[in-house]
Every structure is written in structure tokens, then in C-alpha cells.
Amino acid sequence: MDYIPGVEPLGNPPSLDSITRDCYSENWTISWDSLLRILVTLARVQKYLGEKKICHGDFYAHNILFDQTSQVWLGDWGASFFYERNEHIFEKFEVRAFGYLAQELVMRTTNLKPGKLEPLIQDCLNLNPRDRPNFQSLARFLQNLLDS
């Protein structure tokens, strides 16, 4: 495995106070463009994993490394597993985790464009897994936002 210089995790593991939500440095922020580049890449990565029938299983900010150019690496594969058939429920679990990640990052975004991501986040967090989007549509939507 290669060493990747200049990377850091997007967030820190949860604390006893935050329970399941990642923690972030108090002054840590991310720009709108960086946010979109990171989310587009992660949606594409998750789409690829779904095509290979792989569930990451631990999709949180503390398992995502990034650098100053907003390039990202998904790490900590200890909870990942292969699944059989077209069990889309696993993708829908990961979409919910993606929604929480996006929500956490939006709260730390500078030059935020209000109203652009909130509907997408709400769709990802829908209580009914069948009503959540898939990663292909998420990647397409986010790429369109980035290009506009």
C-alpha cells in the first residue's frame, strides 16, 4: 500500500457525546466547490461499489481521506462485504449514510448556495429506503450542480 502524503480525514470518529455522528474541528470549513467535488467523487465510488456488489459498511467522514485539491480516498474496509443478487437495500443503507455525511459537511460549508443540496439530503435520509435515490442519480445531480 502506498503512503499518501498531505491527506487528512474529513472528520474525526464519533465521541461519547455525539454517539453516531462524526466530530469536526471547531473552525474546520470547506468551500462549496470542494464540497461538490468530494460528494461527486464519493457518489461515483459508491455507484462503482454497488455495481461490483460491495457494501462498504462504514461510510463516515472519519473513513474518508482528502487533500487540498479535494481528491478523496475511501478507507477502513473492515466492515465491507460482498452481497449476492441485486439486493439494492444495501445501496439504500449507504445512501442514507451519504445523506448524513452531506448534511454534516453542508453545515461547515463557506459560500454555501442555500436550497441547492437540502432536497437531495432529505431524499437520502428518507425513512423509507425504497424512496431514497440511487448513487447514479446522486452523482448526476451533483455533477450538474458542480458544472453550473
JOMO-V322695 format. One record per pair of residues at least 24 apart in sequence whose ideal C-beta (glycine too) atoms are under 10 Angstrom apart, sorted by the first residue. I is the first residue (numbers start at 0). GAP is how many residues later the second one is. D is the distance in whole Angstrom. If there is no record, write none. Layout:
BEGIN
i->I gap->GAP d->D
i->I gap->GAP d->D
END
This chain:
BEGIN
i->3 gap->61 d->7
i->3 gap->63 d->8
i->3 gap->67 d->9
i->3 gap->69 d->7
i->3 gap->71 d->10
i->4 gap->62 d->9
i->5 gap->59 d->10
i->5 gap->60 d->10
i->5 gap->61 d->5
i->5 gap->62 d->7
i->5 gap->63 d->9
i->5 gap->65 d->10
i->6 gap->57 d->10
i->6 gap->58 d->4
i->6 gap->59 d->6
i->6 gap->60 d->5
i->6 gap->61 d->9
i->6 gap->64 d->8
i->6 gap->65 d->9
i->6 gap->66 d->7
i->6 gap->68 d->10
i->7 gap->57 d->7
i->7 gap->58 d->7
i->7 gap->59 d->8
i->7 gap->60 d->10
i->8 gap->51 d->9
i->8 gap->52 d->7
i->8 gap->53 d->5
i->8 gap->54 d->7
i->8 gap->55 d->7
i->8 gap->56 d->6
i->8 gap->57 d->8
i->8 gap->64 d->10
i->8 gap->66 d->8
i->8 gap->67 d->10
i->9 gap->28 d->8
i->9 gap->32 d->10
i->9 gap->50 d->9
i->9 gap->51 d->4
i->9 gap->52 d->7
i->9 gap->53 d->9
i->9 gap->54 d->5
i->9 gap->55 d->8
i->9 gap->56 d->6
i->9 gap->62 d->8
i->9 gap->91 d->8
i->9 gap->94 d->9
i->9 gap->95 d->7
i->9 gap->98 d->10
i->10 gap->49 d->7
i->10 gap->50 d->3
i->10 gap->51 d->5
i->10 gap->52 d->9
i->10 gap->53 d->8
i->10 gap->90 d->8
i->10 gap->93 d->7
i->10 gap->94 d->9
i->10 gap->97 d->9
i->11 gap->49 d->8
i->11 gap->50 d->6
i->12 gap->47 d->8
i->12 gap->48 d->9
i->12 gap->49 d->5
i->12 gap->50 d->9
i->13 gap->46 d->8
i->13 gap->47 d->10
i->13 gap->48 d->8
i->19 gap->40 d->9
i->19 gap->80 d->9
i->20 gap->39 d->9
i->20 gap->40 d->9
i->20 gap->79 d->7
i->20 gap->82 d->9
i->20 gap->83 d->7
i->21 gap->38 d->5
i->21 gap->39 d->4
i->21 gap->40 d->5
i->21 gap->41 d->9
i->21 gap->42 d->10
i->21 gap->78 d->9
i->21 gap->79 d->8
i->21 gap->82 d->6
i->21 gap->83 d->10
i->22 gap->38 d->9
i->22 gap->39 d->8
i->22 gap->81 d->10
i->23 gap->37 d->8
i->23 gap->38 d->10
i->23 gap->80 d->7
i->23 gap->81 d->9
i->23 gap->83 d->9
i->23 gap->84 d->6
i->24 gap->83 d->9
i->26 gap->81 d->9
i->27 gap->80 d->6
i->28 gap->76 d->10
i->28 gap->78 d->10
i->28 gap->79 d->5
i->28 gap->80 d->7
i->28 gap->81 d->5
i->28 gap->82 d->10
i->29 gap->36 d->9
i->29 gap->40 d->8
i->29 gap->75 d->6
i->29 gap->76 d->9
i->29 gap->78 d->6
i->29 gap->79 d->6
i->29 gap->80 d->7
i->29 gap->82 d->10
i->30 gap->39 d->9
i->30 gap->78 d->7
i->30 gap->79 d->5
i->30 gap->80 d->6
i->30 gap->81 d->9
i->31 gap->74 d->9
i->31 gap->77 d->6
i->31 gap->78 d->7
i->31 gap->79 d->5
i->31 gap->80 d->6
i->31 gap->81 d->6
i->31 gap->84 d->9
i->31 gap->85 d->9
i->31 gap->113 d->9
i->31 gap->114 d->9
i->32 gap->37 d->8
i->32 gap->76 d->10
i->32 gap->78 d->8
i->32 gap->113 d->7
i->33 gap->32 d->8
i->33 gap->34 d->9
i->33 gap->35 d->9
i->33 gap->36 d->4
i->33 gap->71 d->9
i->33 gap->75 d->8
i->33 gap->76 d->9
i->34 gap->35 d->8
i->34 gap->67 d->8
i->34 gap->70 d->6
i->34 gap->71 d->7
i->34 gap->73 d->9
i->34 gap->74 d->5
i->34 gap->75 d->9
i->34 gap->76 d->10
i->34 gap->77 d->8
i->34 gap->78 d->10
i->34 gap->82 d->8
i->34 gap->107 d->9
i->34 gap->110 d->10
i->34 gap->111 d->9
i->35 gap->34 d->9
i->35 gap->73 d->10
i->35 gap->77 d->10
i->35 gap->80 d->9
i->35 gap->81 d->9
i->35 gap->106 d->6
i->35 gap->107 d->8
i->35 gap->108 d->10
i->35 gap->109 d->6
i->35 gap->110 d->4
i->35 gap->111 d->9
i->35 gap->112 d->10
i->36 gap->29 d->9
i->36 gap->32 d->8
i->36 gap->33 d->4
i->36 gap->34 d->8
i->36 gap->35 d->8
i->36 gap->105 d->9
i->36 gap->106 d->10
i->36 gap->109 d->7
i->37 gap->26 d->8
i->37 gap->28 d->6
i->37 gap->32 d->5
i->37 gap->33 d->9
i->37 gap->34 d->5
i->37 gap->63 d->9
i->37 gap->64 d->10
i->37 gap->67 d->7
i->37 gap->104 d->10
i->38 gap->31 d->10
i->38 gap->33 d->9
i->38 gap->59 d->8
i->38 gap->62 d->8
i->38 gap->63 d->6
i->38 gap->66 d->8
i->38 gap->67 d->10
i->38 gap->78 d->8
i->38 gap->81 d->9
i->38 gap->99 d->8
i->38 gap->100 d->9
i->38 gap->102 d->10
i->38 gap->103 d->5
i->38 gap->104 d->10
i->38 gap->106 d->9
i->38 gap->107 d->9
i->39 gap->30 d->10
i->39 gap->32 d->10
i->39 gap->98 d->9
i->39 gap->99 d->6
i->39 gap->100 d->9
i->39 gap->101 d->9
i->39 gap->102 d->4
i->39 gap->103 d->5
i->39 gap->104 d->10
i->39 gap->105 d->8
i->39 gap->106 d->6
i->39 gap->107 d->10
i->40 gap->25 d->9
i->40 gap->29 d->8
i->40 gap->30 d->8
i->40 gap->31 d->5
i->40 gap->32 d->10
i->40 gap->33 d->9
i->40 gap->98 d->9
i->40 gap->101 d->9
i->41 gap->24 d->10
i->41 gap->30 d->6
i->41 gap->32 d->7
i->41 gap->52 d->10
i->41 gap->56 d->7
i->41 gap->59 d->8
i->41 gap->60 d->9
i->41 gap->93 d->9
i->41 gap->96 d->9
i->41 gap->97 d->9
i->41 gap->100 d->9
i->42 gap->52 d->9
i->42 gap->55 d->7
i->42 gap->59 d->10
i->42 gap->90 d->10
i->42 gap->91 d->10
i->42 gap->92 d->5
i->42 gap->93 d->8
i->42 gap->94 d->9
i->42 gap->95 d->4
i->42 gap->96 d->4
i->42 gap->97 d->9
i->42 gap->98 d->9
i->42 gap->99 d->6
i->42 gap->100 d->9
i->43 gap->91 d->8
i->43 gap->92 d->9
i->43 gap->94 d->9
i->43 gap->95 d->5
i->43 gap->96 d->10
i->43 gap->98 d->9
i->43 gap->99 d->9
i->44 gap->27 d->8
i->44 gap->28 d->9
i->44 gap->29 d->6
i->44 gap->90 d->8
i->44 gap->94 d->9
i->45 gap->28 d->9
i->45 gap->45 d->7
i->45 gap->48 d->6
i->45 gap->49 d->8
i->45 gap->51 d->9
i->45 gap->52 d->7
i->45 gap->88 d->9
i->45 gap->89 d->4
i->45 gap->90 d->10
i->45 gap->92 d->8
i->45 gap->93 d->8
i->46 gap->44 d->9
i->46 gap->87 d->8
i->46 gap->88 d->4
i->46 gap->89 d->5
i->46 gap->90 d->9
i->46 gap->91 d->8
i->46 gap->92 d->6
i->46 gap->93 d->10
i->47 gap->87 d->9
i->47 gap->91 d->10
i->48 gap->25 d->9
i->48 gap->31 d->8
i->48 gap->41 d->9
i->48 gap->42 d->9
i->48 gap->45 d->8
i->48 gap->86 d->8
i->49 gap->33 d->10
i->49 gap->36 d->10
i->49 gap->37 d->10
i->49 gap->38 d->8
i->49 gap->40 d->8
i->49 gap->41 d->5
i->49 gap->44 d->8
i->49 gap->45 d->10
i->49 gap->84 d->8
i->49 gap->85 d->6
i->49 gap->86 d->9
i->50 gap->40 d->10
i->50 gap->84 d->9
i->50 gap->85 d->9
i->51 gap->30 d->8
i->52 gap->28 d->9
i->52 gap->29 d->6
i->52 gap->30 d->5
i->52 gap->31 d->7
i->52 gap->32 d->8
i->52 gap->33 d->8
i->52 gap->34 d->8
i->52 gap->37 d->8
i->52 gap->38 d->10
i->53 gap->26 d->6
i->53 gap->27 d->7
i->53 gap->28 d->6
i->53 gap->29 d->8
i->53 gap->36 d->9
i->54 gap->24 d->8
i->54 gap->25 d->6
i->54 gap->26 d->6
i->54 gap->27 d->8
i->54 gap->28 d->6
i->54 gap->32 d->9
i->54 gap->34 d->10
i->54 gap->35 d->4
i->54 gap->36 d->8
i->54 gap->38 d->7
i->54 gap->39 d->7
i->55 gap->24 d->5
i->55 gap->25 d->9
i->55 gap->34 d->9
i->55 gap->37 d->10
i->55 gap->38 d->6
i->55 gap->41 d->8
i->56 gap->24 d->6
i->56 gap->33 d->9
i->56 gap->36 d->8
i->56 gap->37 d->8
i->56 gap->40 d->9
i->57 gap->39 d->9
i->58 gap->34 d->9
i->58 gap->35 d->6
i->58 gap->36 d->9
i->58 gap->37 d->9
i->58 gap->38 d->4
i->58 gap->39 d->7
i->58 gap->41 d->9
i->58 gap->42 d->7
i->59 gap->37 d->7
i->59 gap->40 d->8
i->59 gap->41 d->7
i->59 gap->44 d->9
i->60 gap->39 d->9
i->60 gap->40 d->6
i->60 gap->43 d->6
i->60 gap->44 d->7
i->62 gap->38 d->10
i->63 gap->37 d->8
i->87 gap->41 d->8
i->87 gap->42 d->9
i->87 gap->44 d->10
i->87 gap->46 d->7
i->88 gap->40 d->6
i->88 gap->41 d->9
i->89 gap->39 d->10
i->90 gap->38 d->9
i->90 gap->41 d->9
i->90 gap->42 d->10
i->90 gap->43 d->6
i->90 gap->44 d->7
i->90 gap->45 d->10
i->91 gap->32 d->9
i->91 gap->34 d->9
i->91 gap->36 d->9
i->91 gap->37 d->4
i->91 gap->38 d->7
i->91 gap->39 d->9
i->91 gap->40 d->5
i->91 gap->41 d->9
i->91 gap->42 d->8
i->92 gap->36 d->7
i->92 gap->39 d->9
i->93 gap->30 d->10
i->93 gap->38 d->10
i->93 gap->40 d->10
i->93 gap->41 d->8
i->94 gap->28 d->9
i->94 gap->29 d->5
i->94 gap->30 d->9
i->94 gap->31 d->9
i->94 gap->34 d->8
i->94 gap->37 d->5
i->94 gap->38 d->6
i->94 gap->39 d->7
i->94 gap->40 d->7
i->94 gap->42 d->10
i->94 gap->43 d->7
i->95 gap->28 d->6
i->95 gap->29 d->6
i->95 gap->30 d->8
i->95 gap->31 d->9
i->95 gap->33 d->7
i->95 gap->36 d->7
i->96 gap->27 d->9
i->96 gap->28 d->10
i->97 gap->26 d->6
i->97 gap->27 d->9
i->97 gap->34 d->9
i->97 gap->35 d->9
i->97 gap->37 d->8
i->97 gap->40 d->7
i->98 gap->24 d->8
i->98 gap->25 d->3
i->98 gap->26 d->4
i->98 gap->27 d->8
i->98 gap->33 d->8
i->98 gap->34 d->9
i->98 gap->39 d->9
i->99 gap->24 d->8
i->99 gap->25 d->7
i->101 gap->36 d->9
i->101 gap->40 d->9
i->112 gap->32 d->8
i->112 gap->35 d->10
i->115 gap->25 d->10
i->115 gap->26 d->10
i->115 gap->29 d->6
i->115 gap->32 d->9
i->116 gap->24 d->9
i->116 gap->25 d->8
i->116 gap->28 d->8
i->119 gap->25 d->9
END
